[in-house]
Amino acid sequence: MDQEIRDKYQPVIGLEVHAQLLTQSKAYSSDSTEYGMLPNTNMSVITLAHPGTLPRINKRVVEMAIKMGLATNCDITRYNVYARKNYFYPDLPKGYQLTQDKTPICTGGFLVVKNENGEDSRIGITRIHMEEDAGKSMHLPGEVETLVDYNRAGVPLIEIVSEPDLRDSTEAYNYMSEMRRLVRYLEICDGNMEEGSLRCDANISVMLKGAKEFGTKVEVKNMNSFRNVQRAIDHEIERQIMILESGGTVDGETRGFDANTGTTHGQRSKETMNDYRYFPEPDLPPLIVEQDWLEEIRATMPSLPGQLYKRFTEELGLPEYDAAVLTDAKEIALYFEELVKHASNYKAASNWVMGPVKSYLNELQLHIKDFPLAPEQIAQIISLVDENKVSHSVASKQVFPFLLEHPDKTAQQVAEEQNLLQQSDSGELEQIIKEVISENPEKVAEYKAGRQALIGMFMGEIMKKTKGKADPKVANKLLREGLSA
């Protein structure tokens, strides 16, 4: 598309994010939520809403929803009424979905993300409400029949609805990334889009810049990765602009996204809110969130990525890049937090976690909880380098690998047993330097004639004679003094 045409329009984007909660039982019954079970085994008459059965509220679902609300700066609704959302779909066994309508548990929050220019954008959170998932329709290869697995029916979800504050696909990508970080930090959802535990629908419209009214909204579904969310938004923006430029009108509809072609396709005309026929759920009493309970939940909140980022940059003086990498995963951030309790060289601690530690984990595809070395042992390695007992090269290439194989030892013990401690005795080094100088008279003459780069050659010879154990700083100083004599 011609950039001049593209620049005439302003995209308007809102996201609806569904997060599947990490509870052991379903939202309104004691049925298991275990993933991967045989079809139609995690279900009961309550999940199927047989006559005479009554649902019950899962307290853990409410606690997790409130945590997400606190993490996104929302107001917590104290008096909650559940609702039935009525619509027919083969994998919805009740014929309705238990959800919230008039009284979502969380309202009026916000999230700060980066836009395509790297600037902070404040994205409003309209609401977060609790609801249950539907089952899963299955189409086996070569068969025309549709099979239904009701194991997922009743699994608890929270739906996080943003304001239409997003203005480009990069903002949407960053918004989804931050949502995933938050649910993982809070340990309420594993955040895996590929497996469907974190799902996203995008509401997209375009309008002429300067217009006062939004364009017709289109909802796009079936996006199973952050990258596909971005691709779907970019495609839909172009599609709508092309329709408007050709004199047509955009239809309000639900569209699916095809990851193979990067395009969207129409699925059905957009339902209005009245089509769902919400009404209060008669089988569940109102849920009241007392102040004492709210404060109990607030007290269990972990440090969140934004808080840690601020601490790492402002208190520890780390670069923004380091802070972003370290806070990307909660477990890495907590490991680093423990490390800096034992190491005062915060930048070196950051380098070790982002470098050797993460490289080791990535190479063996390990989780940080399986990393064999405690933060104190990494702090010991840092101290060896800072005290000039070993060089950084020796520490990373010899001490660290040996310690990984012998995690019961200290870094000091490894350096001593492997004879890796640097040679910093001036008298002994002076004798070795004299030998190197006397063995290379021609190079000495060239150095004195102005070839300063030869200092590296001399240092190499010193390292050979000391088997790499010479303290580089001490050796370099003594070498220059010897060459100037």
C-alpha positions, 0 to 999 in steps of 0.5 A: 500500500502506498504510504501516503494513503496509509498515512491518511488513516488512524487505526484504532485497536482494542484487545480482548485477552482470555487467560486460562487460570491455573486452578486444580478444579473448574470454575464452578465444580470440583471437576479436574482441570488437568490437561491432556486427559482422555476426552470427556473424562474431566466432566460431571453432571455439574459441568453438563448442568443436569437438572437438580445440580448447582454450581459453586464458586471456586475461591481460587478463581476469584483470588486470581482475578483480583490479583490480575486487577491489582497488577493492572491498577484496576478498582476491585468490585466489592459486590459481584453478581454472576450472569448467564450468557446465552448462545448455542454452540456445540461445545457449550454443554449448558447452552449458556456460559457462566460469566459476569455482565453488569459487575465485572470483578475489576474495572478502570485499570491501565497498562503502560507499554511501548509503541512503535517509536519506543515511547510509553503508551498508557492503555486503558483496561475497561474490565476484567471478568471471570467466566468459564471456558467452552469445550473443544470441537474436534475434526478428525482427518478424513471425517465429516463428523464433528466430535466434541471433548467437554474436558475444557468446559468449565475451566476458569478464565478471566477476560481482560478487555482493553479500551480502544487505545492501541494505535498500531500492531507494535503496541498490540504486540507489546501489550500482549507480551506484558500481559503474558509477563504479568500472568506468569509473575502472578502464577495464575496462567502459564501464558502459552498462546500455542496451547490456547491457555492465553488467547486474544481477539482483536477489535480493529477499525480505521478512521481518517486522521482528525475524525471524531468518530471511530470506524466500523469495528471488525473482530479478528479471532484465531491468532495463536502467537504474538507475531500472528496478532501483529500480522493479523492487525497489519493485514486488517488495517490495510484491508479496511483502508483499501475498502474505504479508498475504493468507495466501499463500506467496512462490514461489522463482522467476525473474521478468522486469521489464516497464519499460512497466508497472513490474511483474514476471512469472514466468518459471521456477521457481528452479534450485538450484545442483545443477542447474548440475552444476559440475565442474572445467574439464579443458582449463584449468590452474589459474591462480596469481596470484604476489605479484609479478604482484599488486603490478604490477597494484596499482601500475597502479591509478588514484585511485578516486572515494572517494579523490578525494572525500576529497582534495577535501573534506579537503585542498582544503576543497571542499563535499561537493556539489562533490566528488560532482559532480567525482568522478562521471566520471573524466575530469572529476576528472582535469581538475580535479586538473590545474587545481588544480596551477595555481590556488590558489583551489580553490573558484573552480576547482570552480565553473568546472569545474561551471559554464562548462566542463560547460555547454559540454560538455553543450551541444555533447555533447562529451567532456572530452578534446575540450574546447579549453582546457587546465587552465592556461588556466582557471587563468589566467581564475581569476587574472584575476578574483582579481587584480581585472583582470576581473570574474567576469561579464566572465570568464565571458561574454566572456573564456571564450567568446573563448578557446574560439574562440582556444585558442592565446591566453592569458586575459591576451592576450584581456583586453588585445586585447578591451579588457576589463581593469578600470579601477582607476585611482583618479584616473580613476574619481574623475572619472567618479564626480564626473560621475555625481553631478553629473548626478543631483542629485535621486537624490543627495538621495534617497540622502542622505535614506536611499534606500541602494538607489540605490547600484545605480543609481549603479554602473550609470551608472559601468559605462555610462561605463566600458563595464563596465571599472570595478573594482566594489570600487574604484568602489563605495568611491569612490562611497560616499565621493563621496556622503557628501561 
